[in-house]
Amino acid sequence: MNKLISKKDKKPLTRLLSNLKSQNNLIYSAITCSVLNKFFDLAPPVLIGISVDVVVRKESSWLGSIGINTVPDQLIALSFISFFIWSAESFFEYLYGLMWRNLAQKTQHYLRIKAYDHLQKLEMTFFESDNTGRLMTILNDDINQLERFLDEGANKIIQLIITVCIVGGAMIFLAPGIAILAFIPIPFILWGSINFQKNLAPRYREVREKAGDLASRLNNNLSGMLTIKSFATESWELERLKIDSNSYQKSNRKAIKLSAAFIPLIRFAILFAFLAILIAGGFQAWKGYMPVGTYSFLVFITQRLLWPLTTLGHILDDYQRSMASTNRVLDLIDTPITIKTGTLMLAPNDIKGEITFKDVNFTYEGRSQILKNFHLNIKPGKKVGIVGATGSGKSTLVKLLLRLYKINDGSIEIDGKSIESLNLKSLRRCIALVSQETYLFQGTIEENISYGSQNIDKSKIKKAADIAEATEFISQLPEGLKTIVGERGQKLSGGQRQRIAIARAILKNAPILILDEATASVDNETEAAIQRSLKKITNSCTTIVIAHRLSTVIDADEIIVLDKGKIIEKGTHISLLKNRDFYYYLWKIQAGENHT
């Protein structure tokens, strides 16, 4: 945790550069091209001064002093020099544009992939305490904001610094007394810029937070559109969206109000310096204390020095926006991973499937303890049913077995090996899960059944669909296995989605199969058909069936009855009915009989 805090204390630019070390060569090349472009861009005022010097002083001009004697020769020389300077400026402008854009695109891609990859490694507690809208804003809007800054803003900052250094140095060299007049406003401009920056930073942090809240509202509403329509709450949700949108607009308006005031104030400081050069330099040139060419150069170059400072407000504005976004992206990347992967690899073909919970204690964050000194042993190849009231800890056992959460104490073992010592990917490849909340990805039925399985023969996909009793409804669809299921599988019924999820688990052919309310959304006839089919595959694997419907587990080798995280009964269906205890009570209720 201390390491995370120290990272967050760093400046966002420092944090960003430390994450882009692989792009150092491109960064240095882009900076070099920006510097050279600005160097040649500042040359025209020098050429103007030299040309005026040629016209006024003729053979006595500066070009004459280096050996170019006649005026025609001097003008021809100026033409060649001008052609070279304009060509060089254009060439380096092309190069820096190309390099900065490439850097922006590579940075955008790198950070988005790195952030998403890190996100996938975080435990489920993180997702329960955060919201999807905020995470989507970070992965999309915030990274795009940084990309826009690198595309243009970084070059502007570099060229502004180069302009001040080169022009300032030239003015001091040619006319130190006049140069001082031009430099008087610069401290005030910088002081104002720093203060604007300090005041803008927290405002843009607020803007990004409000953007995340707005995205979260939109995501929740779009996902829950059926509920909104069924409760006729469209107007109410629209008002709630207006509140979040107005809040975002208000925070943005405060930032814009401050940033918009910057340029008008800076213009007056620049005007003072320009007038000082115009009048003081003019008098010196008039009295012959300064060459006319030098005076012409100073008049032109003063604008090149000071006018770019008017863009400082926009540059700082873009910088603060991008750095606020950078912090949010890097904060996500630097979020500690609490569930570390082990080093021991598991091969599915070598797994017998014995599962042991030894004195396991577990508590969800902010809630009372779920499991206390929990012990359970599941023999290899056996089918175990787990039943109990809602909140008794049934699904929690599955989540802990998959290491979606970290246990507080105790250990969970597969074939005598602690799951904490196992490589996470290999552990999860050995477990096929059909979750209570069936999730299908946007794509075809075929893609969803074969999800997670590489280069699977189509005949195996069809066989898995057959076993899951999905073939009949799939064959009635216009495109069959190529039918698009829609986002979250919304084009299919709940039962159809569940059968595809079962087919997906069957195709995985893992040594451990977990069915978490897997038949909850199908009718009794389909459930019976699925049960018959599952008997064919459960003979060769360890199966855990979590169910509210007791009819789902009546053929289990052992049924575990949970209550408040404790095992209160265990046995076969017949033996538990003979006990006439909690299981017997549940069975009587579900069978529609009065309990006495």
C-alpha positions, 0 to 999 in steps of 0.5 A: 500500500505504501508503494501505491501511495508513493506512486500517486504522490509523484507528478503525473508527467513523471508517472507517465514517462516512467510507463513509456520508457520503451518509447524513449527513442521516439520521444527524443526524436519527436522532441528533436524535430520540434526543436529544429522546426522551431529553430527554422521557423524563427529564422524569417525575422532574421532574414527580414532584418538582413534584407532591410540591412542590405537595402539600407547599407548596401555594400556595408551590410552584414552580408557584405562583411562576410564577402558577398559584396554587391547588392544583387549577389546579397539578394540572390544569397538571401533567396537561396538561404530563404529557400533552404530555411523554408524547406527545412522548416516544412521537412521537420514540421512533417517529421514532428507531426508524424512522430508525435501522432505515432507516439500518441497512438502508441501511448493510447494503445499501450495504456489501454491494453495495460490498464485492461490487462491489469483490470482483469487481474483484480479481485471481484471485490474491486468491481463490487466497490467500483462502477462500470461507468467510471471504468469505461470513462478511464479506459476510453475518455481519459486515455483519449484525452491523453492521446489528444494532448500528445498529438498536439499539446506536447509539441506546443509546450516544447516549441514555446520553451524553444521560442523563449530561449532562442528569441530571448537570447538573440534579443539580449545579444543584439540589444540588451537594453531593449530586451529588458523591456520585452522581458518585463511582462514575462515574470507576470505571465509565468506567475499568472500561468502557474496560479492558473495551473494550480487553480485549474488542476482541482477543477479538472479533477472534478470534471473527470469525476463528474464525467465518470458519474455521468457515464455510470448513469448512462451505462446503468440505464441502458443495461436496465432499460427493461426495468425502466420501461416496465416500471414506467420510470422514463421521466424520472430517469431522464430527470436523474440523468439531467442532474448528473449531466448538469453537474458535469456541465457545471464543473466544466463551466467553472473550469472554462470560466477560469481558463477563458480569462487567461488570454485577455489578461496576458494580451495586455502584458504583451501589449506593454512589451510591444509598445516599449520595443516599438517606441524605445527601439524606434528612437534608438534607430532614429538617432543612429544608435541602432541599425535599421535592420536590427530594429526591424528584427526586434519589432518582428521578433518581439511578436514571435516571443510574446504572442505565443505566450497567449496560447499558454492558457490553452496549452495549460488547459489541455495539459491539466485535462490530460494530466488529470486523465493520466492520473486516473489511468495510472491510478487504475494501473497501480491498483494493487493485485491482492490475489497473486497467482501461484507457480504450480501448473495444473494439467486438466488430464492429470487432475483427479478432482478431489476438493477439500475446504480446511477450516476456511474463514471468509467475510465479504468486505463490509459484511458479517462473516459468511464462513467460519472454520468451514470444512468440506471434502469432496471425493474425486469423480463424485457428484455433490449437491449443495442446497440451502437458503439464500445467503447461506454461502452456497455460491461463495464456495464456488467463488472461493474455489475459483479464487475470485476472492481471497480467503481470510484463513484456512486453505482450499485444496485440489488433489492435496495442493493448495489453490494459492500455490497454483497458477491461476489460469491453470486452476481455472482451466480445470474448472467449468462453471455454469453461473447463475447469472448467464452471460453471453458475449456479442457474437454467434451461438457457435462463438459463445459455445466455443468461447475459451476453447481454441480451434475446436472442431465444429462437430464437437460444438454440435455434440455439446449443444446436443448434450445441453438440449440446445440443438432443437431451438438452434436448428429453428433459428434462421442462421442456426449456429451462426445466429447473432445472440445480441449484447448479453444474449438478449435475442434469446430467452433465459432458458436458451441462454442457459442451455448455451452456457451449459454447452460451453461448459460441456465443451470445456471438458474440465475435470471439475464441473460446477453448476450454480443454479444452472437449470433455474431458467428452464422449464421442468421438461427441459430440466429433466432432459438436461439432467439426463444429458449431464449424467453422461458427462458427470461420470468422468468428472467431479461435479458440484451442483448448487441448487434451490430446486431440490429436484436438481440434486436428488441423484447426487452422491452426497447432498450438503445442506448449508445454513449461515455458512455452516453444514447442518446436514449431509447425506443422500436424498433418501437419507436426508428425507428420513432425517425429517430435518431442514432438508425434509422441510424444504422438500415438502415445501417444493413438493407442494405438501403442507408441512406439519 
